[in-house]
Amino acid sequence: MAKARCCYTDIILWCLVAYLSLHVPYIETRMEETDRYKSVEPPSTEKPEKPEPPKQELKMGKCFHMSREHCPTDGHKCAKIDPASVFCCDVDSFRLKESLQIFVTQNTTNLHVLNASIDELDVSQSTFRRLVSMALTDGSIGKIVGQFPKHSSVACLNISNNNLSSAQPSIQRPFAYLYNLTILDASANNLTEFPLSLVQSNRKISVDLSGNNYMPCKHFQRAMETNNSPLVYFINYEKTFCALDLLFNWFKDVKIVQIDHLRVQKELNASCRNIKPSNVNCTCVPDRLELLGDEVTNLVAVDCSRRRLREMPTNLPTNTVKLNVSYNNITSLQAVGDDPSYEHLRQLIVDYNDIANIVELEGTKFIDNFMLFSISHNKLKTIHTYVLSNKFDTTGPYTTFSIAGNFIHCDCNTEKVLKPWLLENFKNIPDYKNLECQDNMGAVVDLVEFKVCHTPRDWTDYIYYIIGLEVLILVLLISKVSYDYWVFKTAGYLPWPANKMPRLPCDWLCE
């Protein structure tokens, strides 16, 4: 009995030794493969004390990747590179699915598909769950559909250079369950949405989205403003661009900007909230860069239009060069000269307000330096041309002054002063023909002198007639005296009127 028990124990020990001898090489191979492709370690739950700035790229290993020279040549589209890696070339959706069923086993952790032609890549296949490194590059993939299975092991995902039009449809979130993902390379595609689901968990993620110039900047902004934003790193930061929506008074435009613009924008948003009056909610955006010596300055454009303002905003962001306060109820421009934040202002748009004059701008830096001043559709009754002095003589045609939509009180002075001034500076006042008079008198430049230059008459208006009459009476008097003298000399008597006149003390002078 004891001998049988001893034999049974020996058999168990031999079986254990045989099991270990068979599986130890496999374990070592898995470890070697992990070291070879630098699989990412499980993410730590501890937040770094001092996260690196967004510009710095995260130096981590690349996904499993093979060159075209290693493509299978035995008639198959896929081949095992090693026990844990599969490489496929030039496949379509059907061939890829068929090949994965043959070559991808439970031991496969790395997959690279080169030049795949797939209209819709369904990532919900269970085949992808066990992969640690997954790459589909340099092909043509219409879009990604489905969702990676829960508890997927994918740590590195490369979908670059595929002409992808959407990596995250509005309904599905393909990457929502990739809790182990630390590297995403989606460069050189046509993506239009940022995979925001990647930044919802507390883990370091390195993302390459360069070459997708039409991803909305607001998506990047949301990703950067999340609580975990220091854990998101952008590979090829300097080459990553986004589409910025620009809204003007009546049209929209899209501007492609480098994503560092968003960092500047974030700083602007903070200073924009300090504009007074409080809670005005103006919009501040970088207008352009200006090089002053070796220093590059971000110039700012502020939009406070349609904010129901009754006065000009103050405490504008530093280096504000453009301000739009159209469609408000502003009555005074006093702040332009009083508030130091207007020091660098070059463009001021105050259309559709209740401003009655521009006298408050006399002597201000804005009047000396402005390139655009639009005050159309206000309540101007007159244009004080002396405020602008010789502004247009010194700046040439690069300065614009818009005044259409105002109704001027027109009189003789308007015809004598304002009309010639408009005609003289028409190159700088493109809408000068649309400056009109009150009371339906027409445009200012069409004023006619005799219609507006009327003054009340007084006795001085008849002075020339009076002088003419006096001269006439004097001539008649001299003629009458001369005639009487001639009659007296020839006939010896004076005519009846002169004879009846009484003698005067001075008559002896004539005898």
Residue, then its C-alpha position, 0 to 999 in steps of 0.5 A: m500500500a505504501k509502495a503504491r502511494c509512493c508511485y502516485t506521488d512520483i507521477i504527480l511530481w513528474c507531471l509538474v516538472a513537465y508542465l513547468s518545462l513547457h511553459v517557462p520558455y513561453i513566459e520568457t518569450r512574452m517578457e522578451e516581446t514586452d521588452r522589445y516593443k516597450s509595452v506601457e506599464p499599467p498607469s499609476t493612479e497617483k497624479p504627478e506633483k509637477p506635470e510637464p507643460p503641454k508643449q513637451e512630447l511624451k517620450m514613450g515607445k512606438c506601437f508594433h510596426m513593420s516596413r513593407e519589405h517584410c510583407p508576406t510573399d507566400g500568397h497570404k496577406c498576413a503572417k506571424i512575425d513571432p509567437a506574439s506578433v502578426f503583420c498583414c499587408d494590402v487587405d480589404s475588410f473581408r480578407l482582414k477578418e478572414s486572416l485574423q481568424i487564422f493568424v491571431t491566437q490567444n498568444t497574439t498581443n501585437l498586430h500591424v496592418l499595412n495599407a488596408s482598404i476598409d470603408e468601416l473598421d468595426v473595432s468591436q470585434s473580440t479579436f482586438r480585446r487581447l491586443v496590447s499594440m494595434a496598428l493600422t497604417d498607410g491605408s484607406i479607412g473610411k471611418i471607425v464604427g463600433q466600440f472597443p470591447k470592455h476590459s480591452s488590453v490595447a495600450c498603443l493604438n496607431i491609426s495614422n495616414n488612413n484618410l479617416s474622416s471621423a474617429q468618433p461618431s457623435i453617437q458612439r465612442p470607440f475608445a471609451y473602454l480603452y482604459n489601458l491606452t497610453i499612446l494614440d497616433a491618429s496623425a495624417n487623417n481627416l478627423t473632424e472630432f477630438p476623441l474626448s473620451l480619452v481624457q475622462s480617466n486619470r491616466k497619462i495619454s500621449v496623443d498625436l493628432s498632427g495632420n488633422n487641420y480641421m478638428p475644431c479648436k473648441h474640442f482641443q480647448r475642452a480637452m485642455e480644460t478638464n481636470n486631468s489636462p496635465l496628463v494629456y500630452f500632444i506628440n508633434y505639438e508644433k505641427t498640430f493645428c485646429a480649425l477656429d470658428l470666427l464670427f463677425n457681424w454677418f458672416k462666419d469664417v474658419k481659420i486654421v491655427q496652431i494649437d498653442h493658440l489655445r494656451v494664449q486663448k486660455e490666458l485671454n479668457a482669464s483677462c477677458r473676464n475682468i472687463k468692466p462692467s462685470n458680467v459683460n461676457c465679452t469675447c477676446v481672441p488673438d488678432r495677430l502677432e507683432l514683432l517688436g525687436d526680439e519680442v513677439t507680442n500677441l495683439v488682442a481683438v475684443d468683441c463686446s457687441r450686442r451686450r446691452l452696454r450703456e457705456m464703453p467697456t473698461n479694463l480691456p486686456t493688455n495689447t487690445v488693438k481692436l474693439n467692437v461694441s456695435y449694437n449697444n446703447i452707448t452714448s459717450l466715447q469718454a472712456v477711449g481717452d480716460d482708460p489706459s487700456y485703450e492705449h494700443l487701440r487701432q480699430l474701433i467699431v461703434d456702429y448702431n449706438d446712440i453717440a451724438n458727437i466725437v468731440e470727446l476723442e479730441g487729443t486722444k492717442f486713438i485719434d492719432n493712431f487709429m486705422l479703422f474708426s466706424i461710427s455709422h448708424n449713430k446719432l451724430k448731428t455734426i462732424h467736428t472735422y477739427v477733431l480729426s485735424n490732419k489725420f488723413d494727410t499723414t496716414g494716407p489711404y490706410t486709414t478708414f473712417s465710416i460715418a454712414g447712417n447718421f443724419i446731420h443738421c445741415d446749414c450753410n456752414t455744413e455746405k461751406v465746411l463739411k461738404p468740402w472736407l468729405l470730398e477732399n478725404f473721400k479715399n479715407i471715407p468710403d461711405y461719404k456719399n451715404l452721410e445724409c441731412q435731416d429733414n429729407m434734404g438728401a446727402v451732404v455732398d449734394l448740398v447746394e449753396f443757395k438752398v441752405c445759405h439763407t440769412p435775414r435782411d437788414w438796412t445794410d442790404y440797401i446801402y448800395y441803393i442809398i449811395g446811388l440815390e445820393v450820388l444822383i441827387l448831387v449830380l442833379l443839384i450841381s446841374k441845376v446850379s450850373y444852369d442858373y449861373w448860365v442863365f444869369k450870365t446870358a440873360g441878366y436875370l435869375p430863373w424863377p426858383a433861384n430869384k425867389m430864394p432868400r439872400l444868404p450871408c454867403d451870397w456875396l461870395c458869388e457877386 
